[in-house]
Amino acid sequence: MFPFLTAFMIFIIVLAVLRVRATRSEKERTDAFWEKESNANSARKVDLATITYFQFDPDSLPAAPDGSSDLKSARDAIVDASKQQMLNLNGISNTDLKLTYGPQNLEELTIYGDHFSDLEEAILSYGTLLHDEGYLKEAIAVLEKGILLPTDLTQNYIRLADYYTEAKTVAKRADLLSLAEKNLTGYALSTVQRHLRPREDTPDKGH
């Protein structure tokens, strides 16, 4: 009984030590966040006229086939989005934006980031519609442009992978996976990885 009691006591002590360490680590992360946030809120304002904005040439995309008003509207949405002043802010936190450009610029920067998101969505929509209308080659070309923005929309990667399979260019999926691992993080990356990585055959448990 005593060896069991000793082992139990050791387990409790180890558990308590681990809890203290976890609490300390969480406090350090929290303190670091608020210190960074405080620095960000007092950062110097940067003149946004001096920064380089993202530009996209809609003429690099396939034209909408004649006779389809839906495809024309979808491509026009890309043209309209490309005329807006935009920044690719994917993966950049508000704190980092304030730290880099000053808190006074946050609202304006957010608008520019939204314009980039509009472009991402418009490209995905146009590529998807081209595929649905039977223009597989053109759909692939459009979604490839989306990848090169680079977009962080998981459906751009997933649909392009499916279109590669449909076009019997499966080898391109490996390159697409490499780009996803470069451009995406977290849940978005794991979602694309699950779709792109070849499934291993599961052994038959009965044999």
C-alpha positions as CSV (number, residue, x, y, z in Angstrom):
1,M,0.0,0.0,0.0
2,F,2.8,2.4,0.9
3,P,4.5,2.2,-2.5
4,F,1.2,3.0,-4.1
5,L,0.7,5.9,-1.8
6,T,4.2,7.2,-2.6
7,A,3.6,6.9,-6.3
8,F,0.3,8.8,-5.9
9,M,2.0,11.5,-3.9
10,I,4.7,11.9,-6.6
11,F,2.0,12.1,-9.3
12,I,0.2,14.9,-7.4
13,I,3.5,16.8,-7.0
14,V,4.4,16.5,-10.6
15,L,0.9,17.5,-11.6
16,A,1.1,20.6,-9.4
17,V,4.5,21.6,-10.8
18,L,3.2,21.2,-14.4
19,R,0.2,23.4,-13.5
20,V,2.4,26.1,-12.1
21,R,4.6,26.1,-15.2
22,A,1.5,26.2,-17.5
23,T,0.1,29.1,-15.5
24,R,3.4,31.0,-15.6
25,S,3.7,30.4,-19.3
26,E,0.2,31.6,-20.0
27,K,0.8,34.7,-17.9
28,E,4.0,35.4,-19.8
29,R,2.2,35.2,-23.1
30,T,-0.6,37.4,-21.9
31,D,1.9,40.0,-20.6
32,A,3.8,39.9,-23.8
33,F,0.6,40.5,-25.8
34,W,-0.5,43.5,-23.8
35,E,3.0,45.0,-23.9
36,K,3.0,44.6,-27.7
37,E,-0.6,46.0,-27.9
38,S,0.5,49.0,-25.8
39,N,3.5,49.7,-28.1
40,A,1.2,49.3,-31.1
41,N,-1.3,51.9,-29.8
42,S,1.5,54.4,-29.4
43,A,3.3,53.7,-32.7
44,R,4.1,56.5,-35.0
45,K,1.7,57.1,-37.9
46,V,3.1,56.2,-41.3
47,D,2.1,58.1,-44.4
48,L,0.1,55.5,-46.4
49,A,0.9,57.3,-49.6
50,T,4.5,56.0,-49.3
51,I,3.7,52.3,-49.2
52,T,3.4,50.0,-52.2
53,Y,-0.2,48.8,-52.9
54,F,-1.1,45.5,-54.4
55,Q,-2.0,45.6,-58.1
56,F,-3.7,43.0,-60.3
57,D,-4.1,43.0,-64.1
58,P,-7.4,41.5,-65.0
59,D,-6.3,41.2,-68.6
60,S,-4.1,38.3,-67.5
61,L,-7.2,36.2,-67.1
62,P,-9.2,34.4,-69.8
63,A,-11.9,36.5,-71.3
64,A,-15.5,35.6,-70.6
65,P,-16.9,33.4,-73.4
66,D,-19.4,35.0,-75.7
67,G,-23.1,34.5,-74.9
68,S,-22.9,34.0,-71.1
69,S,-24.0,37.0,-69.1
70,D,-23.2,35.2,-65.8
71,L,-19.6,34.7,-66.8
72,K,-19.3,38.3,-68.0
73,S,-20.6,39.6,-64.7
74,A,-18.2,37.3,-62.8
75,R,-15.3,38.6,-64.8
76,D,-16.5,42.2,-64.5
77,A,-16.4,41.8,-60.7
78,I,-12.7,41.0,-61.0
79,V,-12.1,44.1,-63.1
80,D,-14.0,46.3,-60.6
81,A,-12.1,44.8,-57.7
82,S,-8.7,45.4,-59.4
83,K,-9.5,49.1,-59.7
84,Q,-9.6,49.4,-55.9
85,Q,-6.6,50.4,-53.7
86,M,-5.8,47.2,-51.9
87,L,-3.3,45.4,-49.7
88,N,-2.8,41.7,-49.0
89,L,-3.1,41.7,-45.2
90,N,-3.7,37.9,-44.9
91,G,-2.2,36.6,-41.7
92,I,-1.4,40.0,-40.3
93,S,-3.0,40.9,-37.0
94,N,-4.5,44.3,-36.1
95,T,-1.8,44.7,-33.5
96,D,1.0,44.2,-36.1
97,L,-0.7,46.6,-38.5
98,K,-0.9,49.3,-35.7
99,L,2.7,48.6,-34.8
100,T,3.9,49.0,-38.4
101,Y,1.7,51.8,-39.7
102,G,0.3,53.5,-36.5
103,P,-3.1,53.0,-34.9
104,Q,-4.6,56.0,-36.7
105,N,-4.3,54.1,-40.0
106,L,-6.0,50.8,-38.9
107,E,-9.4,51.6,-40.3
108,E,-8.1,52.7,-43.7
109,L,-5.8,49.6,-43.9
110,T,-8.7,47.4,-43.0
111,I,-10.6,48.8,-46.0
112,Y,-7.7,48.1,-48.3
113,G,-7.5,44.5,-46.9
114,D,-11.2,44.0,-47.6
115,H,-10.6,45.1,-51.2
116,F,-8.0,42.4,-51.6
117,S,-10.5,39.9,-50.1
118,D,-13.0,41.0,-52.7
119,L,-10.5,40.2,-55.4
120,E,-9.8,36.8,-54.0
121,E,-13.5,36.0,-53.8
122,A,-14.1,37.3,-57.4
123,I,-11.4,35.2,-58.8
124,L,-12.6,32.1,-57.1
125,S,-16.2,32.8,-58.2
126,Y,-15.1,33.3,-61.9
127,G,-13.0,30.2,-61.9
128,T,-15.7,28.1,-60.4
129,L,-18.3,29.4,-62.8
130,L,-16.1,28.7,-65.8
131,H,-15.7,25.1,-64.7
132,D,-19.5,24.7,-64.1
133,E,-20.1,26.1,-67.7
134,G,-17.7,23.5,-69.1
135,Y,-14.6,25.6,-69.6
136,L,-12.1,23.5,-67.6
137,K,-8.9,24.8,-69.1
138,E,-9.9,28.4,-68.5
139,A,-11.1,27.6,-65.0
140,I,-7.7,26.1,-64.1
141,A,-5.9,29.2,-65.5
142,V,-8.1,31.5,-63.4
143,L,-7.7,29.6,-60.1
144,E,-3.9,29.4,-60.7
145,K,-3.9,33.2,-60.8
146,G,-5.7,33.1,-57.4
147,I,-3.0,30.9,-56.0
148,L,-0.3,33.3,-57.2
149,L,-1.9,36.3,-55.5
150,P,-1.4,34.5,-53.1
151,T,-4.9,33.7,-51.8
152,D,-5.6,32.1,-48.4
153,L,-9.1,30.8,-49.5
154,T,-9.0,27.1,-49.0
155,Q,-11.6,26.5,-51.7
156,N,-9.3,28.0,-54.3
157,Y,-6.7,25.2,-53.6
158,I,-9.3,22.5,-53.2
159,R,-11.2,23.2,-56.4
160,L,-8.0,23.7,-58.4
161,A,-6.8,20.3,-57.2
162,D,-10.1,18.7,-58.3
163,Y,-9.8,20.4,-61.6
164,Y,-6.3,19.1,-62.1
165,T,-7.6,15.6,-61.5
166,E,-10.4,16.1,-63.9
167,A,-7.9,17.4,-66.5
168,K,-5.7,14.4,-65.9
169,T,-2.8,16.6,-64.7
170,V,-2.6,15.0,-61.3
171,A,1.1,15.7,-61.0
172,K,0.4,19.4,-60.6
173,R,-1.3,18.6,-57.3
174,A,2.1,18.1,-55.7
175,D,3.2,21.6,-56.7
176,L,-0.1,23.0,-55.4
177,L,0.5,21.3,-52.1
178,S,3.9,23.0,-51.9
179,L,2.3,26.4,-52.5
180,A,-0.4,25.7,-49.9
181,E,2.3,24.9,-47.3
182,K,4.0,28.2,-48.2
183,N,0.9,30.4,-48.2
184,L,-1.4,28.9,-45.6
185,T,-1.2,28.2,-41.9
186,G,-3.2,26.6,-39.1
187,Y,-6.7,25.1,-39.9
188,A,-6.7,26.4,-43.5
189,L,-3.4,24.5,-44.2
190,S,-4.5,21.3,-42.5
191,T,-7.8,21.4,-44.5
192,V,-6.0,21.7,-47.8
193,Q,-3.4,19.1,-46.8
194,R,-6.1,16.5,-46.0
195,H,-7.6,17.1,-49.5
196,L,-4.4,17.1,-51.5
197,R,-2.3,14.4,-49.9
198,P,-2.9,11.0,-51.4
199,R,-4.9,8.7,-49.1
200,E,-3.0,5.7,-48.0
201,D,-4.7,2.4,-48.3
202,T,-6.1,1.2,-45.0
203,P,-5.1,-2.4,-44.2
204,D,-8.1,-4.8,-44.0
205,K,-8.4,-5.5,-40.3
206,G,-9.8,-8.9,-41.0
207,H,-6.6,-10.1,-42.6
